[in-house]
Amino acid sequence: MSSLVFLTGATGFVGSHVAESLMRAGYRVRCAVRATSDTRWIEGREVETVTIDLASRSMLEAALEGVEHVVHAAGLTRARYDADYFFVNAEITEIIASAAARASVRRFVLVSSLAARGPDGGRGPASPYGASKLEAERRLATVVESAEGMQTRVLRPGGVYGPRDTDLLPLFRLAASGFVPVPGVVGRLQPVYAADVAAAVLRALGNESEVAGPLALGGPEVHSWEEIAAALGAAVGREVRPVRVPASLFLAAGTVAELTAKLLGRAPDLDRRRAIDLTRLDWTCELDPVERALGWRPAVTLQEGLTEAAAWYREMGWLRR
Ligand SMILES: NC(=O)c1ccc[n+]([C@@H]2O[C@H](COP(=O)([O-])OP(=O)(O)OC[C@H]3O[C@@H](n4cnc5c(N)ncnc54)[C@H](OP(=O)(O)O)[C@@H]3O)[C@@H](O)[C@H]2O)c1
């Protein structure tokens, strides 16, 4: 019988792509969902779902029965309070990892983030979100030190894009209307296509060798904002005029959005940390380490990926034809 994988975060953007790849590769997939989860991306698929509180050790014990590998892709990327990042991203990772070690799981893949490393230059995480993802990695390492036999792989994708992503959708819509705001500062990015991230997870599960340290995942090329704007235009079939927006305006927008969201009791779409991340800093990575460790390289160029994403948005009626 094929291996059973316990997958968290399958109802989200990245996790739904992982679920698809696992199924296609012949794994049996048990998806952890919450009573409140929107399950539309996994409905009708050949996956098992278990409704579970990931912070509950007893529920995890039952859910991990017969499981060979764990892929932990659930995470909080927007939060009202910093403590929420730490609870969901770090604390819950530790709880799942401990339960997995007790259940004699063979391989544990943590979907971390380049935010755990921080922007180029080695300054470390630039935000509470990044710090919480780094803390998740540390907690996992501590659990594994005292548990024999469980192999871990920590993947750190940079910005992920593709079908089902709602973060970049506004930029596609702006591109379709003929202009894209471009921060008037440096900021080189290496976005990675969701299906490529899912392919890296497959490699991480299928590879038997020991993997030391976290592995950064990025797209095949590094891009400036102008290049991203042009590629977005090509993806939606429009000549796009990049509109230079001063970085200070981006930061002001981030601050205002954050305050408004706090007043409304929601997690903000854009906050100061995202604004700083996106406008002031380079987020690139070397791909050789992950290629050496897992034999993975991204297959999808930015133009191909944005074009596929735009086609998917149109099909869903999220982007006008
Ligand atoms: N998107 C990116 O650009 C990117 C880049 C690097 C790393 N990552 C990492 O990839 C992972 C997924 O991110 P995403 O962009 O796919 O986010 P997403 O679309 O918001 O999905 C988040 C997933 O995590 C689950 N989740 C959140 N809080 C939970 C909790 N308290 N208990 C159980 N499940 C919970 C959500 O379940 P519900 O459906 O029930 O809410 C959902 O399935 C995260 O770990 C993130 O750090 C993302």
PDBQT file of the ligand as one rigid body, heavy atoms in Angstrom, charges set to zero:
ROOT
HETATM    1  N1  LIG A 401       2.122  32.388   0.336  1.00  0.00    +0.000 N 
HETATM    2  C1  LIG A 401       3.417  32.643   0.373  1.00  0.00    +0.000 C 
HETATM    3  O1  LIG A 401       3.912  33.486  -0.369  1.00  0.00    +0.000 OA
HETATM    4  C2  LIG A 401       4.314  31.861   1.332  1.00  0.00    +0.000 A 
HETATM    5  C3  LIG A 401       5.696  32.058   1.233  1.00  0.00    +0.000 A 
HETATM    6  C4  LIG A 401       6.538  31.347   2.078  1.00  0.00    +0.000 A 
HETATM    7  C5  LIG A 401       6.010  30.479   3.008  1.00  0.00    +0.000 A 
HETATM    8  N2  LIG A 401       4.662  30.324   3.112  1.00  0.00    +0.000 N 
HETATM    9  C6  LIG A 401       4.164  29.406   4.141  1.00  0.00    +0.000 C 
HETATM   10  O2  LIG A 401       3.258  28.501   3.534  1.00  0.00    +0.000 OA
HETATM   11  C7  LIG A 401       2.263  28.134   4.482  1.00  0.00    +0.000 C 
HETATM   12  C8  LIG A 401       0.897  28.347   3.883  1.00  0.00    +0.000 C 
HETATM   13  O3  LIG A 401       0.742  29.705   3.523  1.00  0.00    +0.000 OA
HETATM   14  P1  LIG A 401      -0.402  30.170   2.513  1.00  0.00    +0.000 P 
HETATM   15  O4  LIG A 401       0.097  31.335   1.776  1.00  0.00    +0.000 OA
HETATM   16  O5  LIG A 401      -0.897  28.986   1.785  1.00  0.00    +0.000 OA
HETATM   17  O6  LIG A 401      -1.497  30.687   3.538  1.00  0.00    +0.000 OA
HETATM   18  P2  LIG A 401      -3.095  30.483   3.524  1.00  0.00    +0.000 P 
HETATM   19  O7  LIG A 401      -3.621  30.413   2.145  1.00  0.00    +0.000 OA
HETATM   20  O8  LIG A 401      -3.580  31.515   4.460  1.00  0.00    +0.000 OA
HETATM   21  O9  LIG A 401      -3.283  29.045   4.196  1.00  0.00    +0.000 OA
HETATM   22  C9  LIG A 401      -3.002  28.842   5.545  1.00  0.00    +0.000 C 
HETATM   23  C10 LIG A 401      -3.376  27.423   5.930  1.00  0.00    +0.000 C 
HETATM   24  O10 LIG A 401      -3.023  27.219   7.302  1.00  0.00    +0.000 OA
HETATM   25  C11 LIG A 401      -4.158  26.834   8.030  1.00  0.00    +0.000 C 
HETATM   26  N3  LIG A 401      -4.133  27.395   9.376  1.00  0.00    +0.000 N 
HETATM   27  C12 LIG A 401      -3.896  28.674   9.737  1.00  0.00    +0.000 A 
HETATM   28  N4  LIG A 401      -4.000  28.791  11.076  1.00  0.00    +0.000 NA
HETATM   29  C13 LIG A 401      -4.317  27.561  11.564  1.00  0.00    +0.000 A 
HETATM   30  C14 LIG A 401      -4.554  27.037  12.851  1.00  0.00    +0.000 A 
HETATM   31  N5  LIG A 401      -4.523  27.809  13.945  1.00  0.00    +0.000 N 
HETATM   32  N6  LIG A 401      -4.871  25.729  12.980  1.00  0.00    +0.000 NA
HETATM   33  C15 LIG A 401      -4.946  24.941  11.884  1.00  0.00    +0.000 A 
HETATM   34  N7  LIG A 401      -4.714  25.366  10.623  1.00  0.00    +0.000 NA
HETATM   35  C16 LIG A 401      -4.410  26.668  10.473  1.00  0.00    +0.000 A 
HETATM   36  C17 LIG A 401      -5.347  27.405   7.259  1.00  0.00    +0.000 C 
HETATM   37  O11 LIG A 401      -6.495  26.669   7.616  1.00  0.00    +0.000 OA
HETATM   38  P3  LIG A 401      -7.981  27.288   7.452  1.00  0.00    +0.000 P 
HETATM   39  O12 LIG A 401      -8.365  27.045   6.027  1.00  0.00    +0.000 OA
HETATM   40  O13 LIG A 401      -8.780  26.520   8.430  1.00  0.00    +0.000 OA
HETATM   41  O14 LIG A 401      -7.884  28.752   7.784  1.00  0.00    +0.000 OA
HETATM   42  C18 LIG A 401      -4.881  27.164   5.822  1.00  0.00    +0.000 C 
HETATM   43  O15 LIG A 401      -5.099  25.823   5.458  1.00  0.00    +0.000 OA
HETATM   44  C19 LIG A 401       2.509  28.970   5.734  1.00  0.00    +0.000 C 
HETATM   45  O16 LIG A 401       3.196  28.173   6.681  1.00  0.00    +0.000 OA
HETATM   46  C20 LIG A 401       3.396  30.091   5.243  1.00  0.00    +0.000 C 
HETATM   47  O17 LIG A 401       4.235  30.553   6.273  1.00  0.00    +0.000 OA
HETATM   48  C21 LIG A 401       3.795  30.994   2.284  1.00  0.00    +0.000 A 
ENDROOT
TORSDOF 0
